[in-house]
Amino acid sequence: MSHAQTIDIQSQQDMEFIDITEQVRDFVRACRCQEGMLLVFTPHTTAGVTINENADPDVRHDIGEFFKRRLSNQDYFRHSEGNSPAHILSSLVSASEALIIENGQLLLGTWQGIFFCEFDGPRRRRVHLKIIPG
């Protein structure tokens, strides 16, 4: 048997890293799965999901600044909507993460958190969670 849930997200900025770790942990606890895998997936071509440090908010700031400075709009981009950098960042970051569930808990490092990455906001977004018991 598998368990699934969708998280609705409203981003507030053009580029934003939203910590969804506690929402994901709550879902895992509610499912009472002791061992397995959790897939965290966003079905958007200008967004992503990543795992990184969630203790110091400066890390999120630094990642965002790095992306903005390295991948600003270029005159050779052809996409008519003007959001080619967001599409590229979505591909670089990835639309999903797979996590291990062990003893009913997410197996994350001490400083790790799960982030929804907005690259073309503000927008209403979704993140799908799916547990595959093991």
MARSEVEX-681098 format. One line per 2 residues: number of its first residue (from 1); their letters; for each residue x, y, z of N, C-alpha, C. Coordinates in Angstrom, 3 decimals. Last residue first. Layout:
// residues N
NUM	a	X/Y/Z/X/Y/Z/X/Y/Z ~ ...
This chain:
// residues 134
134	gp	8.778/-0.102/2.224/9.826/-1.053/1.858/10.018/-2.138/2.826 ~ 6.319/1.992/0.647/6.809/1.220/1.784/7.844/0.180/1.343
132	ii	6.566/4.920/-0.764/6.605/3.537/-1.231/7.182/2.716/-0.087 ~ 4.788/7.900/-0.671/5.570/6.925/0.078/5.428/5.563/-0.573
130	kl	4.837/11.011/-2.125/4.393/9.622/-2.313/5.345/8.715/-1.560 ~ 3.757/14.296/-2.659/4.513/13.387/-1.802/3.957/11.977/-1.994
128	hv	4.000/17.119/-4.742/3.385/15.822/-4.482/4.334/14.964/-3.646 ~ 3.389/20.480/-4.599/4.425/19.479/-4.390/3.702/18.184/-4.022
126	rr	2.382/23.311/-6.520/2.075/22.062/-5.823/3.343/21.239/-5.682 ~ 1.669/26.895/-6.464/2.397/25.694/-6.875/1.936/24.485/-6.073
124	rr	1.085/30.117/-7.579/0.532/29.009/-6.809/1.166/27.733/-7.360 ~ 3.790/32.556/-7.632/2.804/31.664/-8.245/2.225/30.715/-7.207
122	pg	5.904/35.383/-8.308/5.114/34.561/-7.396/4.028/33.775/-8.145 ~ 8.302/33.122/-9.852/7.156/33.505/-9.039/6.847/34.983/-9.134
120	df	10.168/31.289/-10.855/9.374/32.116/-11.760/8.110/32.608/-11.045 ~ 11.380/29.554/-9.147/12.257/30.278/-10.053/11.505/31.235/-10.977
118	ec	11.306/28.064/-6.003/10.555/28.871/-6.961/11.537/29.659/-7.812 ~ 11.733/25.074/-4.561/12.507/26.145/-5.189/11.659/26.835/-6.255
116	ff	11.200/23.663/-1.477/10.582/23.935/-2.765/11.296/25.148/-3.323 ~ 13.489/21.770/0.433/13.049/23.062/-0.060/12.323/22.955/-1.392
114	ig	14.284/20.209/3.402/13.715/20.000/2.066/13.112/21.329/1.623 ~ 17.436/20.260/5.169/16.014/20.518/5.048/15.587/20.308/3.611
112	qw	20.153/19.321/7.285/19.431/19.259/6.018/17.943/19.554/6.165 ~ 21.741/19.115/9.484/21.482/20.460/8.986/20.635/20.477/7.720
110	tg	21.777/16.312/9.969/21.489/17.268/11.039/21.069/18.635/10.503 ~ 20.239/14.556/7.190/21.371/14.980/8.006/20.953/16.064/8.986
108	ll	17.444/12.326/7.239/18.064/13.575/6.812/19.242/13.866/7.718 ~ 15.251/10.122/6.839/16.685/10.030/7.064/17.332/11.262/6.428
106	lq	12.188/10.431/8.503/12.994/10.769/7.332/14.465/10.694/7.703 ~ 10.994/7.608/10.428/11.503/8.979/10.319/12.206/9.190/8.976
104	gn	10.407/4.942/10.857/9.313/5.895/10.862/9.711/7.349/10.705 ~ 12.853/3.636/10.451/12.259/3.693/11.805/11.194/4.781/11.915
102	ei	13.321/5.576/7.625/13.905/4.534/8.472/13.365/4.713/9.893 ~ 13.026/6.513/4.379/12.294/6.481/5.644/12.842/5.290/6.424
100	il	14.929/8.480/2.164/14.772/7.208/2.861/13.950/7.432/4.123 ~ 13.851/10.312/-0.732/14.380/10.246/0.635/14.086/8.880/1.239
98	ae	14.349/11.942/-3.748/13.957/10.680/-3.111/14.633/10.609/-1.754 ~ 13.090/14.797/-5.378/14.082/14.227/-4.471/13.505/12.928/-3.927
96	sa	12.507/16.670/-8.445/12.182/15.700/-7.394/13.395/15.350/-6.534 ~ 13.263/18.334/-10.442/11.864/18.424/-10.026/11.539/17.497/-8.869
94	sv	16.392/20.084/-10.341/15.597/18.854/-10.446/14.192/19.082/-9.906 ~ 18.343/22.052/-10.878/18.024/21.689/-9.502/17.309/20.343/-9.451
92	ls	18.433/22.170/-13.698/19.664/22.006/-12.920/19.388/21.520/-11.499 ~ 15.743/22.549/-14.423/16.473/21.364/-14.882/17.724/21.106/-14.060
90	sl	15.264/24.999/-13.170/14.438/23.836/-12.843/15.133/22.543/-13.262 ~ 17.079/26.619/-14.523/17.291/26.323/-13.108/16.468/25.126/-12.657
88	ih	15.821/26.691/-17.052/17.167/26.122/-16.913/17.429/25.744/-15.459 ~ 13.441/28.017/-16.431/13.413/26.656/-16.991/14.763/25.965/-16.825
86	ap	14.464/30.471/-15.552/13.679/29.636/-14.638/13.604/28.197/-15.132 ~ 15.692/31.502/-17.895/16.501/31.161/-16.719/15.758/30.250/-15.736
84	sn	13.355/31.876/-19.575/14.317/30.799/-19.845/15.208/30.487/-18.643 ~ 11.200/33.616/-19.597/11.600/32.984/-18.341/12.528/31.784/-18.564
82	ge	10.049/34.748/-21.832/11.088/35.490/-21.146/11.551/34.879/-19.838 ~ 8.248/33.626/-23.553/7.730/34.074/-22.259/8.771/34.836/-21.442
80	sh	9.689/32.740/-25.788/8.919/33.984/-25.883/8.384/34.488/-24.544 ~ 12.978/31.676/-25.909/11.664/31.394/-25.331/10.870/32.687/-25.177
78	rf	15.584/32.317/-26.672/14.503/32.452/-27.646/13.104/32.315/-27.053 ~ 18.549/33.891/-25.596/17.388/33.079/-25.230/16.253/33.353/-26.207
76	yd	20.533/35.721/-26.224/20.389/34.572/-27.117/19.229/33.654/-26.735 ~ 20.647/37.610/-24.209/20.056/38.009/-25.494/19.882/36.851/-26.463
74	qn	19.610/36.318/-21.025/20.636/36.520/-22.047/19.973/36.848/-23.384 ~ 18.888/36.845/-17.659/18.363/36.773/-19.026/19.457/37.129/-20.028
72	sl	21.355/35.184/-15.589/20.387/36.238/-15.864/19.907/36.095/-17.307 ~ 22.985/33.297/-14.100/21.996/32.933/-15.116/20.936/34.023/-15.251
70	rr	24.695/34.193/-12.165/25.244/33.307/-13.198/24.280/33.080/-14.357 ~ 23.124/35.734/-10.468/24.311/36.333/-11.103/24.854/35.491/-12.245
68	kf	21.120/33.945/-9.644/20.769/35.197/-10.321/21.959/35.785/-11.078 ~ 22.631/31.886/-8.374/21.821/31.613/-9.562/21.525/32.890/-10.338
66	fe	23.760/33.375/-6.248/24.619/32.681/-7.212/23.850/32.426/-8.511 ~ 21.423/34.144/-4.889/22.293/35.157/-5.502/23.221/34.544/-6.545
64	gi	20.500/31.601/-4.034/19.706/32.451/-4.918/20.541/33.501/-5.620 ~ 22.599/30.846/-2.353/22.261/30.019/-3.521/21.476/30.860/-4.524
62	dh	22.443/32.888/-0.413/23.647/32.743/-1.233/23.382/31.902/-2.486 ~ 19.896/32.421/0.737/20.207/33.698/0.090/21.378/33.543/-0.870
60	rv	20.322/29.890/1.837/19.296/30.080/0.797/19.558/31.360/0.019 ~ 22.312/30.632/3.706/22.610/29.639/2.663/21.611/29.779/1.520
58	dp	21.075/32.334/5.479/22.025/32.913/4.528/22.404/31.929/3.422 ~ 19.630/30.812/7.260/18.934/31.330/6.077/19.866/31.994/5.070
56	da	20.796/27.933/8.650/21.220/29.312/8.407/20.542/29.839/7.146 ~ 19.479/25.450/8.615/19.773/26.101/9.889/20.091/27.584/9.706
54	ne	19.168/23.985/6.332/18.032/24.818/6.734/18.264/25.516/8.073 ~ 21.015/22.962/3.488/21.026/23.415/4.878/19.814/24.279/5.179
52	ni	19.027/20.914/1.259/20.207/21.694/1.607/20.083/22.147/3.050 ~ 17.447/19.483/-1.437/17.797/19.291/-0.032/19.070/20.080/0.215
50	tv	14.854/20.633/-3.679/16.231/20.328/-3.321/16.346/20.089/-1.825 ~ 12.844/21.019/-6.497/12.906/20.544/-5.116/14.367/20.214/-4.835
48	ga	11.546/23.676/-8.638/12.300/22.473/-8.327/12.168/22.107/-6.858 ~ 10.218/25.365/-11.560/10.394/25.200/-10.118/11.184/23.919/-9.881
46	tt	9.237/25.421/-14.088/10.025/26.571/-13.644/10.181/26.563/-12.120 ~ 7.619/23.296/-14.599/8.849/23.405/-15.392/9.703/24.617/-15.036
44	hp	6.153/21.238/-12.076/6.275/22.554/-12.709/7.621/22.664/-13.429 ~ 5.372/19.267/-10.165/5.058/19.130/-11.591/5.139/20.454/-12.360
42	tf	7.645/18.030/-7.786/6.846/19.178/-8.197/6.628/19.124/-9.711 ~ 7.989/15.494/-5.321/7.995/15.866/-6.737/7.139/17.107/-6.964
40	vl	9.457/13.194/-3.354/8.960/14.569/-3.280/9.109/15.130/-4.691 ~ 9.060/9.957/-2.223/9.340/10.772/-3.395/8.675/12.125/-3.187
38	lm	10.429/7.912/0.154/9.514/9.021/-0.053/9.971/9.777/-1.287 ~ 10.594/4.476/0.988/11.108/5.631/0.250/10.005/6.674/0.144
36	ge	10.880/2.622/4.068/10.494/2.827/2.681/11.194/4.021/2.068 ~ 9.456/1.823/7.214/10.588/1.679/6.288/10.087/1.922/4.871
34	qc	7.104/2.652/8.526/8.345/2.476/9.279/9.584/2.423/8.384 ~ 4.443/4.842/8.209/5.321/3.932/7.474/6.652/3.851/8.220
32	rc	2.514/6.578/9.134/2.997/5.503/10.014/3.790/4.428/9.267 ~ 1.408/8.822/8.066/1.292/7.575/7.298/1.748/6.355/8.100
30	ar	2.153/10.802/9.841/0.735/10.458/9.712/0.530/9.132/8.974 ~ 4.930/10.977/9.361/4.417/10.515/10.672/2.977/10.036/10.555
28	vf	4.884/12.004/6.740/5.507/10.703/7.010/4.998/10.141/8.333 ~ 3.615/14.506/7.212/3.015/13.517/6.315/3.566/12.125/6.600
26	dr	5.514/15.745/8.853/4.162/15.492/9.358/3.453/14.431/8.521 ~ 7.663/15.965/7.025/7.786/15.110/8.223/6.415/14.769/8.797
24	vq	6.538/17.845/5.270/6.878/16.513/4.778/7.013/15.546/5.954 ~ 6.295/20.050/6.950/5.096/19.514/6.296/5.346/18.088/5.810
22	et	9.011/20.434/7.601/8.060/20.020/8.643/6.771/19.475/8.054 ~ 10.166/21.148/5.046/10.608/19.991/5.816/9.563/19.528/6.823
20	id	9.942/23.183/3.308/8.746/22.352/3.473/9.039/21.130/4.347 ~ 11.055/26.344/2.772/11.325/25.160/3.587/10.019/24.405/3.833
18	if	11.551/27.743/-0.299/10.561/27.588/0.759/10.796/26.268/1.484 ~ 13.227/30.054/-1.914/13.469/28.699/-1.431/12.619/28.510/-0.178
16	em	12.665/31.978/-4.857/12.431/31.763/-3.429/12.677/30.294/-3.092 ~ 12.255/34.486/-7.158/13.077/33.338/-6.794/13.001/33.186/-5.284
14	dq	10.054/36.232/-7.027/10.420/35.633/-8.307/11.310/34.416/-8.103 ~ 7.929/35.521/-4.131/8.990/36.237/-4.840/9.280/35.550/-6.164
12	qs	6.046/33.936/-2.956/5.870/35.382/-2.813/6.861/36.193/-3.649 ~ 4.110/30.957/-3.606/5.384/31.671/-3.501/5.105/33.175/-3.511
10	qi	2.142/28.830/-2.068/2.019/30.137/-2.704/3.354/30.853/-2.524 ~ 1.429/25.406/-2.352/2.400/26.441/-1.988/2.066/27.713/-2.744
8	di	0.066/22.402/-1.192/-0.140/23.622/-1.975/0.786/24.706/-1.435 ~ 0.964/19.075/-1.365/1.143/20.308/-0.602/0.924/21.476/-1.561
6	tq	-0.670/15.992/-1.504/-0.214/17.166/-2.248/-0.141/18.358/-1.295 ~ 0.100/12.550/-0.901/-0.473/13.828/-0.469/0.082/14.918/-1.361
4	ah	-0.137/8.990/-0.449/0.186/10.174/-1.245/-0.508/11.397/-0.659 ~ 1.050/5.690/0.102/0.366/6.865/0.618/0.808/8.071/-0.199
2	sm	0.530/2.241/-0.787/1.290/3.484/-0.809/0.413/4.625/-0.315 ~ 0.838/-1.185/0.000/0.000/0.000/0.000/0.885/1.251/0.000
